[in-house]
Amino acid sequence: MARVLSEKDIQLLKIMAPEFSGETCKGSGVPYKSLLPPIANHYSTDPDDFEARIKRLSGDDFQYLIELMLTGEEGLHCLSPEFFFRLEKLVKASAGQDIAQKIGAQYAMEC
């Protein structure tokens, strides 16, 4: 679901990508509408780096991100399976198997 990023979203982008320099995708010129796709596709060098960037978030910030995924507000469709697997692993460790399965189902519906 496309959305306008909030101030909190921008703060999270800056935590995960300190090199973040604006809300616009350099490739398309379109403003970011989610957090995870830009982290995966523009800032991370590989799945390990993607996972490390997500781990920079506090527990509360990661929970906020999980809630966005559960409501469909956070786009998952642009994540490759390798990156999504890392995200799903982190969700499972933080929020449990049931939540990880719900987010996995959300990912499957978007792809």
All heavy atoms as an XYZ file, in Angstrom:
868
protein
N       0.847     -1.162      0.000
C       0.000      0.000      0.000
C       0.903      1.238      0.000
O       1.779      1.379      0.830
C      -0.885     -0.015      1.257
C      -1.676      1.255      1.427
S      -2.497      1.397      3.017
C      -3.656      0.077      2.962
N       0.681      2.122     -0.933
C       1.462      3.349     -1.003
C       1.033      4.291      0.116
O      -0.135      4.391      0.452
C       1.248      4.011     -2.354
N       2.016      4.961      0.694
C       1.731      5.907      1.764
C       2.752      7.028      1.726
O       3.780      6.925      1.075
C       1.739      5.209      3.121
C       3.089      4.634      3.514
C       2.979      3.785      4.780
N       4.203      3.090      5.052
C       5.122      3.500      5.907
N       4.931      4.588      6.605
N       6.226      2.809      6.090
N       2.449      8.084      2.435
C       3.401      9.166      2.609
C       4.172      8.868      3.884
O       3.577      8.571      4.920
C       2.660     10.522      2.715
C       3.641     11.643      3.015
C       1.876     10.801      1.447
N       5.482      8.919      3.801
C       6.299      8.604      4.964
C       6.141      9.683      6.037
O       6.143     10.874      5.746
C       7.766      8.484      4.574
C       8.113      7.354      3.601
C       9.612      7.306      3.374
C       7.603      6.017      4.085
N       6.010      9.229      7.274
C       5.887     10.126      8.418
C       7.281     10.554      8.892
O       8.295     10.006      8.444
C       5.151      9.417      9.555
O       5.963      8.376     10.086
N       7.314     11.489      9.825
C       8.588     11.888     10.425
C       9.264     10.688     11.092
O      10.474     10.528     11.006
C       8.384     13.011     11.427
C       8.215     14.373     10.782
C       9.412     14.787      9.942
O      10.562     14.644     10.396
O       9.187     15.246      8.809
N       8.461      9.842     11.751
C       9.013      8.635     12.384
C       9.642      7.731     11.327
O      10.720      7.182     11.538
C       7.934      7.890     13.162
C       8.472      6.637     13.846
C       7.447      6.018     14.750
C       7.980      4.798     15.438
N       8.682      5.085     16.671
N       8.961      7.571     10.198
C       9.508      6.749      9.110
C      10.858      7.290      8.642
O      11.805      6.523      8.437
C       8.543      6.708      7.923
C       7.222      6.046      8.238
O       7.188      5.140      9.099
O       6.214      6.439      7.629
N      10.944      8.592      8.482
C      12.189      9.215      8.031
C      13.295      8.977      9.065
O      14.434      8.665      8.710
C      12.001     10.724      7.779
C      10.936     10.969      6.700
C      13.324     11.392      7.401
C      11.197     10.315      5.374
N      12.946      9.084     10.347
C      13.928      8.817     11.401
C      14.441      7.380     11.308
O      15.640      7.132     11.461
C      13.315      9.053     12.784
C      13.048     10.503     13.089
C      12.265     10.675     14.386
O      11.835      9.706     15.019
N      12.065     11.921     14.781
N      13.527      6.429     11.049
C      13.940      5.024     10.934
C      14.830      4.812      9.715
O      15.805      4.052      9.777
C      12.724      4.109     10.889
C      11.840      4.102     12.134
C      10.741      3.069     11.996
C      12.643      3.875     13.390
N      14.504      5.470      8.606
C      15.371      5.374      7.429
C      16.781      5.857      7.760
O      17.774      5.241      7.364
C      14.804      6.208      6.274
C      13.784      5.540      5.376
C      13.187      6.548      4.408
C      14.387      4.374      4.622
N      16.869      6.946      8.512
C      18.177      7.492      8.877
C      18.945      6.570      9.815
O      20.165      6.541      9.789
C      18.008      8.870      9.510
C      17.584      9.922      8.498
C      17.363     11.269      9.163
C      16.933     12.303      8.148
N      16.675     13.617      8.777
N      18.228      5.820     10.651
C      18.896      4.844     11.519
C      19.438      3.686     10.690
O      20.586      3.276     10.841
C      17.930      4.322     12.598
C      17.600      5.440     13.601
C      18.517      3.101     13.318
C      16.450      5.114     14.531
N      18.596      3.169      9.798
C      19.009      2.018      8.996
C      19.989      2.394      7.889
O      20.800      1.560      7.474
C      17.784      1.333      8.402
C      16.910      0.651      9.437
S      15.537     -0.284      8.710
C      14.414      1.041      8.239
N      19.907      3.618      7.419
C      20.790      4.078      6.341
C      21.290      5.479      6.681
O      20.715      6.477      6.231
C      20.060      4.074      5.008
N      22.350      5.565      7.487
C      22.875      6.890      7.843
C      23.244      7.736      6.620
O      23.245      8.954      6.687
C      24.116      6.572      8.677
C      23.902      5.195      9.177
C      23.083      4.486      8.133
N      23.496      7.074      5.505
C      23.826      7.782      4.276
C      22.584      8.299      3.544
O      22.683      8.949      2.497
C      24.661      6.891      3.345
C      23.938      5.667      2.797
C      24.000      4.426      3.681
O      23.985      4.545      4.915
O      24.040      3.328      3.106
N      21.400      8.032      4.095
C      20.129      8.499      3.536
C      20.210     10.001      3.277
O      20.608     10.770      4.133
C      18.997      8.185      4.522
C      17.672      8.794      4.183
C      16.894      8.286      3.168
C      17.205      9.879      4.904
C      15.659      8.841      2.866
C      15.960     10.438      4.621
C      15.198      9.917      3.598
N      19.814     10.413      2.078
C      19.956     11.826      1.715
C      18.683     12.448      1.168
O      18.722     13.512      0.577
C      21.084     11.979      0.700
O      20.779     11.265     -0.481
N      17.569     11.797      1.335
C      16.316     12.365      0.853
C      15.272     11.308      0.628
O      15.569     10.117      0.607
N      14.053     11.736      0.485
C      12.910     10.839      0.394
C      12.592     10.396     -1.021
O      11.540      9.814     -1.259
C      11.675     11.524      0.983
C      11.827     11.924      2.416
C      10.648     12.737      2.903
O       9.507     12.398      2.570
O      10.890     13.716      3.609
N      13.464     10.650     -1.967
C      13.181     10.341     -3.366
C      14.114      9.258     -3.882
O      15.330      9.326     -3.679
C      13.341     11.608     -4.228
O      12.480     12.613     -3.710
C      12.970     11.332     -5.671
N      13.534      8.286     -4.548
C      14.302      7.223     -5.183
C      15.133      7.834     -6.310
O      14.592      8.499     -7.203
C      13.350      6.163     -5.739
S      14.162      4.888     -6.698
N      16.433      7.630     -6.250
C      17.310      8.209     -7.265
C      17.071      7.597     -8.643
O      17.252      8.246     -9.652
C      18.763      8.049     -6.842
C      19.097      8.914     -5.654
C      20.521      8.719     -5.191
C      20.741      9.628     -3.999
N      21.666      9.143     -3.051
N      16.625      6.345     -8.681
C      16.394      5.679     -9.958
C      15.140      6.147    -10.666
O      15.139      6.404    -11.859
N      14.043      6.295     -9.907
C      12.761      6.641    -10.520
C      12.355      8.096    -10.321
O      11.482      8.597    -11.014
C      11.655      5.745     -9.951
O      11.424      6.069     -8.589
N      12.965      8.753     -9.330
C      12.586     10.123     -9.028
C      11.286     10.236     -8.245
O      10.785     11.321     -8.017
N      10.749      9.108     -7.819
C       9.484      9.058     -7.084
C       9.792      9.005     -5.584
O      10.719      8.306     -5.168
C       8.673      7.812     -7.513
C       7.407      7.642     -6.692
C       8.347      7.884     -8.989
N       9.012      9.719     -4.771
C       9.239      9.645     -3.317
C       9.070      8.217     -2.792
O       8.221      7.464     -3.269
C       8.162     10.559     -2.731
C       7.762     11.448     -3.846
C       7.948     10.645     -5.109
N       9.894      7.857     -1.801
C       9.754      6.564     -1.154
C       8.374      6.466     -0.521
O       7.867      7.425      0.045
C      10.800      6.365     -0.059
C      12.225      6.270     -0.543
C      13.234      6.927      0.135
C      12.557      5.512     -1.651
C      14.557      6.826     -0.278
C      13.867      5.414     -2.073
C      14.870      6.070     -1.386
O      16.169      5.964     -1.795
N       7.779      5.285     -0.589
C       6.467      5.042     -0.011
C       6.500      3.931      1.039
O       5.491      3.568      1.592
C       5.471      4.716     -1.114
C       5.363      5.854     -2.123
C       4.194      5.715     -3.020
C       4.139      6.767     -4.094
N       4.145      8.122     -3.657
N       7.682      3.396      1.277
C       7.913      2.340      2.262
C       9.335      2.492      2.779
O      10.133      3.246      2.214
C       7.745      0.956      1.634
O       6.420      0.729      1.259
N       9.639      1.728      3.808
C      10.974      1.772      4.401
C      11.879      0.660      3.887
O      13.041      0.891      3.548
C      10.864      1.660      5.928
C      10.048      2.747      6.610
C       9.840      2.408      8.076
C      10.736      4.074      6.464
N      11.371     -0.554      3.856
C      12.219     -1.707      3.563
C      12.725     -1.779      2.123
O      13.893     -2.113      1.911
C      11.500     -2.994      3.957
C      11.260     -3.119      5.468
C      10.335     -4.289      5.772
C      12.578     -3.247      6.207
N      11.897     -1.488      1.113
C      12.433     -1.550     -0.251
C      13.630     -0.629     -0.495
O      14.627     -1.081     -1.077
C      11.227     -1.193     -1.127
C      10.059     -1.699     -0.334
C      10.425     -1.352      1.096
N      13.605      0.635     -0.032
C      14.811      1.442     -0.255
C      16.033      0.900      0.496
O      17.150      0.938     -0.033
C      14.448      2.834      0.271
C      13.005      2.835      0.536
C      12.519      1.430      0.528
N      15.802      0.385      1.705
C      16.928     -0.177      2.458
C      17.504     -1.376      1.699
O      18.718     -1.495      1.535
C      16.503     -0.570      3.885
C      16.065      0.667      4.683
C      17.616     -1.320      4.612
C      17.115      1.747      4.827
N      16.635     -2.247      1.207
C      17.093     -3.441      0.486
C      17.704     -3.103     -0.866
O      18.754     -3.650     -1.224
C      15.930     -4.411      0.298
N      17.057     -2.218     -1.598
C      17.420     -2.029     -3.003
C      18.346     -0.853     -3.298
O      18.924     -0.798     -4.378
C      16.147     -1.890     -3.837
C      15.282     -3.119     -3.729
O      15.773     -4.236     -3.718
N      13.981     -2.927     -3.606
N      18.481      0.071     -2.353
C      19.311      1.248     -2.619
C      20.486      1.402     -1.655
O      21.474      2.029     -2.011
C      18.463      2.523     -2.585
C      17.400      2.544     -3.627
N      17.670      2.682     -4.967
C      16.055      2.414     -3.524
C      16.539      2.649     -5.652
N      15.539      2.485     -4.804
N      20.354      0.864     -0.456
C      21.400      1.089      0.546
C      22.161     -0.177      0.923
O      23.357     -0.113      1.168
C      20.808      1.746      1.798
C      20.227      3.109      1.505
C      18.857      3.305      1.461
C      21.053      4.191      1.246
C      18.324      4.556      1.178
C      20.533      5.445      0.960
C      19.167      5.619      0.926
O      18.637      6.851      0.639
N      21.493     -1.314      0.982
C      22.159     -2.559      1.376
C      22.990     -3.112      0.241
O      22.584     -3.071     -0.923
C      21.118     -3.608      1.786
O      20.399     -3.174      2.911
N      24.133     -3.660      0.605
C      25.010     -4.254     -0.408
C      24.686     -5.726     -0.658
O      25.011     -6.250     -1.711
C      26.487     -4.119      0.010
O      26.650     -4.728      1.301
C      26.902     -2.656      0.078
N      24.044     -6.363      0.330
C      23.698     -7.778      0.210
C      22.745     -8.131      1.359
O      22.475     -7.285      2.220
C      24.941     -8.664      0.218
C      25.813     -8.493      1.452
O      25.272     -8.237      2.557
O      27.040     -8.616      1.331
N      22.223     -9.356      1.403
C      21.302     -9.728      2.485
C      21.890     -9.585      3.884
O      21.164     -9.208      4.815
C      20.947    -11.184      2.169
C      21.072    -11.281      0.686
C      22.266    -10.412      0.365
N      23.179     -9.849      4.048
C      23.807     -9.676      5.361
C      23.752     -8.210      5.796
O      23.454     -7.906      6.949
C      25.270    -10.131      5.343
C      25.415    -11.637      5.240
O      24.493    -12.365      5.653
O      26.464    -12.088      4.741
N      24.057     -7.328      4.875
C      24.027     -5.896      5.172
C      22.592     -5.449      5.475
O      22.359     -4.665      6.396
C      24.614     -5.111      3.998
C      24.726     -3.628      4.280
O      25.109     -3.251      5.406
O      24.446     -2.836      3.364
N      21.625     -5.947      4.723
C      20.212     -5.640      4.962
C      19.819     -6.038      6.387
O      19.228     -5.249      7.121
C      19.354     -6.382      3.926
C      17.877     -6.216      4.091
C      17.257     -4.997      3.844
C      17.086     -7.292      4.474
C      15.879     -4.850      3.981
C      15.714     -7.157      4.612
C      15.108     -5.934      4.358
N      20.172     -7.246      6.779
C      19.853     -7.724      8.122
C      20.516     -6.843      9.181
O      19.887     -6.458     10.176
C      20.297     -9.178      8.282
C      19.969     -9.760      9.625
C      20.325    -11.235      9.739
O      20.531    -11.915      8.710
O      20.390    -11.715     10.880
N      21.775     -6.505      8.974
C      22.499     -5.667      9.929
C      21.853     -4.285     10.058
O      21.764     -3.734     11.157
C      23.962     -5.531      9.509
N      21.366     -3.750      8.956
C      20.718     -2.437      8.992
C      19.406     -2.499      9.778
O      19.103     -1.585     10.549
C      20.485     -1.925      7.574
C      21.763     -1.492      6.876
C      21.521     -1.166      5.412
N      22.734     -0.790      4.732
C      23.243      0.438      4.695
N      22.622      1.436      5.310
N      24.352      0.682      4.037
N      18.645     -3.549      9.612
C      17.396     -3.691     10.365
C      17.694     -3.844     11.852
O      16.985     -3.302     12.698
C      16.565     -4.863      9.827
C      16.066     -4.548      8.415
C      15.369     -5.148     10.745
C      15.407     -5.693      7.712
N      18.758     -4.548     12.170
C      19.133     -4.765     13.571
C      19.537     -3.471     14.276
O      19.626     -3.442     15.502
C      20.262     -5.789     13.671
C      19.798     -7.199     13.428
C      20.962     -8.161     13.572
C      20.546     -9.594     13.459
N      21.700    -10.507     13.606
N      19.765     -2.410     13.543
C      20.080     -1.114     14.150
C      18.875     -0.501     14.857
O      19.020      0.375     15.689
C      20.578     -0.130     13.085
C      21.902     -0.489     12.488
C      22.279      0.502     11.412
N      23.500      0.069     10.733
C      23.943      0.604      9.610
N      23.292      1.612      9.052
N      25.048      0.158      9.059
N      17.677     -0.955     14.488
C      16.456     -0.409     15.078
C      16.301     -0.885     16.516
O      16.650     -2.019     16.850
C      15.228     -0.853     14.275
C      15.140     -0.384     12.827
C      13.937     -1.014     12.148
C      15.070      1.134     12.758
N      15.724     -0.035     17.346
C      15.387     -0.446     18.715
C      14.241     -1.447     18.643
O      13.568     -1.585     17.604
C      14.958      0.768     19.537
O      13.691      1.241     19.087
N      13.991     -2.133     19.746
C      12.876     -3.073     19.792
C      11.546     -2.400     19.487
O      10.715     -2.938     18.746
N      11.337     -1.204     20.040
C      10.090     -0.471     19.778
C       9.977     -0.061     18.316
O       8.900     -0.143     17.725
C       9.998      0.769     20.672
C       9.726      0.430     22.127
O       9.278     -0.704     22.419
O       9.954      1.306     22.979
N      11.081      0.386     17.734
C      11.051      0.783     16.326
C      10.798     -0.416     15.419
O      10.059     -0.321     14.435
C      12.348      1.484     15.928
C      12.470      2.874     16.535
O      11.451      3.454     16.947
O      13.616      3.380     16.597
N      11.389     -1.551     15.757
C      11.155     -2.750     14.947
C       9.700     -3.205     15.096
O       9.074     -3.614     14.118
C      12.128     -3.869     15.311
C      12.084     -5.028     14.360
C      12.268     -4.852     12.999
C      11.857     -6.313     14.826
C      12.221     -5.926     12.113
C      11.815     -7.398     13.953
C      11.993     -7.197     12.598
N       9.148     -3.090     16.284
C       7.735     -3.436     16.496
C       6.834     -2.529     15.654
O       5.854     -2.984     15.079
C       7.367     -3.347     17.977
C       5.951     -3.788     18.278
C       5.675     -5.227     17.858
O       6.484     -6.117     18.072
N       4.521     -5.456     17.249
N       7.160     -1.251     15.586
C       6.421     -0.307     14.742
C       6.457     -0.788     13.288
O       5.433     -0.807     12.597
C       7.037      1.088     14.883
C       6.577      2.095     13.866
C       5.339      2.724     13.990
C       7.387      2.443     12.782
C       4.920      3.667     13.049
C       6.981      3.373     11.849
C       5.749      3.990     11.981
O       5.337      4.919     11.049
N       7.629     -1.188     12.824
C       7.779     -1.683     11.459
C       6.969     -2.960     11.243
O       6.320     -3.127     10.203
C       9.261     -1.906     11.155
C       9.655     -2.230      9.737
C       9.181     -1.168      8.761
C      11.164     -2.387      9.647
N       6.967     -3.843     12.229
C       6.163     -5.069     12.145
C       4.688     -4.722     12.012
O       3.972     -5.306     11.181
C       6.430     -5.984     13.364
C       7.827     -6.596     13.274
C       5.368     -7.081     13.466
C       8.278     -7.324     14.532
N       4.217     -3.766     12.796
C       2.809     -3.347     12.717
C       2.480     -2.816     11.326
O       1.408     -3.114     10.781
C       2.496     -2.293     13.779
C       2.518     -2.821     15.194
C       1.496     -3.917     15.447
O       0.369     -3.836     14.920
O       1.830     -4.876     16.175
N       3.381     -2.047     10.749
C       3.166     -1.549      9.385
C       3.063     -2.700      8.385
O       2.248     -2.668      7.461
C       4.283     -0.592      8.975
C       4.347      0.754      9.680
C       5.591      1.523      9.235
C       3.089      1.576      9.424
N       3.891     -3.719      8.573
C       3.839     -4.878      7.675
C       2.516     -5.621      7.844
O       1.895     -6.032      6.856
C       5.015     -5.816      7.938
C       6.336     -5.277      7.452
S       7.691     -6.456      7.680
C       8.242     -6.036      9.330
N       2.078     -5.787      9.080
C       0.841     -6.527      9.347
C      -0.388     -5.828      8.779
O      -1.325     -6.494      8.330
C       0.669     -6.752     10.855
C       1.625     -7.758     11.488
C       1.500     -7.717     13.004
C       1.359     -9.165     10.960
N      -0.387     -4.508      8.790
C      -1.532     -3.768      8.264
C      -1.453     -3.569      6.758
O      -2.399     -3.053      6.155
C      -1.660     -2.390      8.944
O      -0.491     -1.612      8.644
C      -1.854     -2.515     10.439
N      -0.330     -3.949      6.169
C      -0.165     -3.769      4.733
C       0.331     -2.386      4.351
O       0.442     -2.072      3.170
N       0.649     -1.560      5.346
C       1.132     -0.211      5.050
C       2.588     -0.203      4.604
O       3.023      0.732      3.937
C       0.977      0.688      6.282
C      -0.465      0.943      6.656
C      -0.575      1.733      7.934
O      -0.438      2.967      7.866
O      -0.781      1.097      8.990
N       3.346     -1.211      4.997
C       4.747     -1.312      4.595
C       4.856     -2.262      3.418
O       4.459     -3.428      3.504
C       5.606     -1.813      5.757
C       7.061     -2.010      5.432
C       7.764     -0.752      4.944
O       7.359      0.367      5.291
O       8.749     -0.894      4.204
N       5.347     -1.753      2.298
C       5.466     -2.554      1.102
C       6.559     -3.601      1.200
O       7.684     -3.296      1.592
N       6.205     -4.813      0.850
C       7.165     -5.918      0.856
C       7.443     -6.430     -0.554
O       8.383     -7.191     -0.766
C       6.631     -7.069      1.715
C       6.349     -6.751      3.177
C       5.632     -7.920      3.847
C       7.627     -6.398      3.910
N       6.630     -6.019     -1.518
C       6.683     -6.604     -2.854
C       7.996     -6.366     -3.586
O       8.343     -7.122     -4.475
C       5.512     -6.099     -3.699
C       5.561     -4.638     -3.988
N       5.175     -3.695     -3.072
C       5.975     -3.967     -5.084
C       5.323     -2.502     -3.590
N       5.811     -2.634     -4.808
N       8.744     -5.357     -3.223
C      10.008     -5.084     -3.905
C      11.197     -5.795     -3.273
O      12.328     -5.599     -3.712
C      10.273     -3.583     -3.936
S       9.148     -2.685     -5.016
N      10.948     -6.599     -2.252
C      12.044     -7.324     -1.608
C      12.274     -8.653     -2.318
O      11.330     -9.412     -2.554
C      11.725     -7.600     -0.138
C      11.515     -6.404      0.776
C      11.194     -6.882      2.184
C      12.725     -5.504      0.777
N      13.513     -8.933     -2.635
C      13.825    -10.239     -3.214
C      13.642    -11.299     -2.133
O      13.692    -10.997     -0.934
C      15.257    -10.260     -3.739
O      16.161    -10.230     -2.652
N      13.430    -12.556     -2.525
C      13.262    -13.617     -1.527
C      14.420    -13.706     -0.535
O      14.196    -13.961      0.647
C      13.142    -14.893     -2.375
C      12.587    -14.416     -3.674
C      13.213    -13.058     -3.890
N      15.649    -13.481     -0.993
C      16.801    -13.565     -0.100
C      16.729    -12.514      1.002
O      17.040    -12.782      2.163
C      18.117    -13.399     -0.876
C      18.374    -14.478     -1.896
C      17.687    -14.207     -3.237
O      17.149    -13.093     -3.456
O      17.674    -15.119     -4.072
N      16.298    -11.317      0.636
C      16.170    -10.248      1.622
C      14.964    -10.504      2.523
O      15.037    -10.296      3.738
C      16.050     -8.884      0.930
C      17.354     -8.370      0.391
C      17.901     -8.897     -0.772
C      18.037     -7.357      1.030
C      19.102     -8.421     -1.280
C      19.243     -6.877      0.535
C      19.777     -7.416     -0.617
N      13.860    -10.954      1.942
C      12.679    -11.222      2.761
C      12.955    -12.330      3.774
O      12.508    -12.243      4.925
C      11.445    -11.590      1.920
C      10.270    -11.838      2.799
C       9.592    -10.788      3.387
C       9.886    -13.134      3.101
C       8.540    -11.013      4.266
C       8.834    -13.372      3.971
C       8.156    -12.316      4.547
N      13.698    -13.352      3.392
C      14.029    -14.434      4.315
C      14.718    -13.878      5.560
O      14.431    -14.284      6.681
C      14.917    -15.476      3.626
C      15.447    -16.517      4.566
C      14.631    -17.536      5.025
C      16.762    -16.475      5.008
C      15.112    -18.495      5.912
C      17.258    -17.418      5.889
C      16.421    -18.431      6.343
N      15.647    -12.939      5.370
C      16.345    -12.335      6.505
C      15.375    -11.547      7.388
O      15.433    -11.615      8.613
C      17.463    -11.408      6.027
C      18.553    -12.106      5.244
C      19.251    -13.182      6.097
N      20.330    -13.789      5.367
C      21.596    -13.409      5.437
N      21.950    -12.415      6.220
N      22.503    -14.016      4.718
N      14.493    -10.811      6.757
C      13.493    -10.041      7.502
C      12.582    -10.966      8.296
O      12.332    -10.749      9.480
C      12.665     -9.189      6.532
C      11.489     -8.437      7.134
C      11.962     -7.386      8.120
C      10.664     -7.814      6.016
N      12.119    -12.013      7.658
C      11.221    -12.971      8.307
C      11.895    -13.619      9.520
O      11.269    -13.809     10.567
C      10.794    -14.027      7.288
C       9.722    -14.954      7.771
C       9.287    -15.907      6.675
O      10.138    -16.374      5.883
O       8.084    -16.186      6.607
N      13.167    -13.916      9.389
C      13.939    -14.503     10.498
C      13.978    -13.535     11.686
O      13.782    -13.945     12.838
C      15.354    -14.831     10.024
C      16.249    -15.427     11.088
C      17.622    -15.748     10.542
C      18.463    -14.502     10.601
N      19.889    -14.717     10.354
N      14.189    -12.251     11.413
C      14.223    -11.245     12.476
C      12.856    -11.074     13.124
O      12.748    -10.920     14.342
C      14.731     -9.911     11.931
C      16.181     -9.892     11.463
C      16.504     -8.566     10.789
C      17.128    -10.154     12.623
N      11.804    -11.111     12.322
C      10.451    -10.996     12.859
C      10.153    -12.188     13.760
O       9.607    -12.024     14.862
C       9.402    -10.885     11.723
C       7.985    -11.022     12.265
C       9.561     -9.568     10.978
N      10.509    -13.369     13.315
C      10.270    -14.572     14.118
C      10.984    -14.476     15.465
O      10.402    -14.795     16.506
C      10.737    -15.817     13.356
C      10.464    -17.110     14.073
C      10.904    -18.299     13.229
C      10.685    -19.595     13.959
N      11.145    -20.755     13.190
N      12.228    -14.015     15.460
C      12.985    -13.901     16.703
C      12.402    -12.839     17.628
O      12.434    -12.988     18.846
C      14.443    -13.579     16.390
N      11.841    -11.803     17.051
C      11.331    -10.691     17.844
C       9.871    -10.860     18.263
O       9.516    -10.579     19.406
C      11.466     -9.389     17.042
O      10.877     -8.316     17.713
N       9.036    -11.313     17.343
C       7.587    -11.324     17.583
C       6.969    -12.715     17.580
O       5.781    -12.857     17.854
C       6.889    -10.451     16.547
N       7.737    -13.728     17.213
C       7.232    -15.092     17.241
C       6.818    -15.638     15.884
O       6.688    -14.913     14.903
N       6.638    -16.949     15.867
C       6.319    -17.681     14.638
C       4.997    -17.245     14.007
O       4.910    -17.098     12.797
C       6.286    -19.190     14.938
C       5.961    -20.058     13.748
C       7.042    -20.040     12.681
O       8.222    -19.890     12.976
N       6.640    -20.172     11.441
N       3.965    -17.023     14.819
C       2.655    -16.648     14.269
C       2.724    -15.341     13.494
O       2.177    -15.228     12.394
C       1.607    -16.545     15.380
C       1.225    -17.894     15.963
O       1.529    -18.939     15.337
O       0.611    -17.902     17.045
N       3.380    -14.354     14.072
C       3.503    -13.053     13.400
C       4.358    -13.204     12.143
O       4.035    -12.645     11.092
C       4.098    -11.993     14.354
C       3.198    -11.798     15.566
C       4.358    -10.683     13.619
C       1.814    -11.283     15.278
N       5.438    -13.967     12.229
C       6.292    -14.191     11.057
C       5.502    -14.856      9.933
O       5.660    -14.493      8.764
C       7.505    -15.034     11.439
N       4.619    -15.792     10.279
C       3.794    -16.444      9.257
C       2.810    -15.462      8.633
O       2.576    -15.494      7.423
C       3.055    -17.632      9.853
C       3.950    -18.820     10.094
C       3.221    -19.998     10.721
O       2.264    -19.831     11.471
N       3.698    -21.187     10.412
N       2.238    -14.590      9.436
C       1.312    -13.580      8.896
C       2.035    -12.648      7.929
O       1.504    -12.307      6.870
C       0.674    -12.777     10.023
C      -0.350    -13.558     10.806
C      -0.931    -12.738     11.942
C      -1.890    -13.602     12.746
N      -2.438    -12.880     13.902
N       3.235    -12.246      8.294
C       4.004    -11.383      7.407
C       4.446    -12.140      6.162
O       4.448    -11.600      5.059
C       5.175    -10.737      8.178
C       4.589     -9.735      9.177
C       6.184    -10.085      7.232
C       5.558     -9.148     10.143
N       4.755    -13.417      6.313
C       5.065    -14.257      5.157
C       3.873    -14.349      4.207
O       4.043    -14.288      2.976
N       2.678    -14.454      4.758
C       1.478    -14.498      3.922
C       1.264    -13.162      3.220
O       0.875    -13.124      2.045
C       0.260    -14.849      4.781
N       1.536    -12.070      3.916
C       1.427    -10.738      3.327
C       2.403    -10.603      2.164
O       2.048    -10.100      1.089
C       1.705     -9.662      4.391
C       1.522     -8.246      3.937
C       0.051     -7.866      3.817
O      -0.817     -8.485      4.418
N      -0.211     -6.854      3.032
N       3.614    -11.082      2.355
C       4.638    -11.040      1.301
C       4.166    -11.860      0.094
O       4.272    -11.411     -1.048
C       5.952    -11.578      1.852
C       7.082    -11.657      0.846
C       7.696    -10.504      0.378
C       7.545    -12.891      0.378
C       8.750    -10.562     -0.525
C       8.587    -12.967     -0.522
C       9.185    -11.800     -0.973
O      10.224    -11.873     -1.878
N       3.633    -13.045      0.350
C       3.169    -13.900     -0.746
C       2.041    -13.247     -1.538
O       1.974    -13.382     -2.756
C       2.715    -15.253     -0.187
N       1.170    -12.534     -0.854
C       0.051    -11.862     -1.530
C       0.546    -10.699     -2.390
O      -0.041    -10.418     -3.432
C      -0.969    -11.342     -0.522
C      -1.809    -12.434      0.075
S      -3.081    -11.895      1.264
C      -3.073    -10.159      1.277
N       1.601    -10.040     -1.949
C       2.103     -8.871     -2.686
C       2.959     -9.256     -3.882
O       3.122     -8.465     -4.799
C       2.913     -7.964     -1.746
C       2.066     -7.250     -0.723
C       2.865     -6.250      0.094
O       3.909     -5.757     -0.371
O       2.426     -5.956      1.225
N       3.558    -10.440     -3.839
C       4.474    -10.819     -4.920
C       3.777    -11.473     -6.077
O       2.803    -11.921     -6.198
C       5.540    -11.755     -4.386
S       6.661    -10.896     -3.285
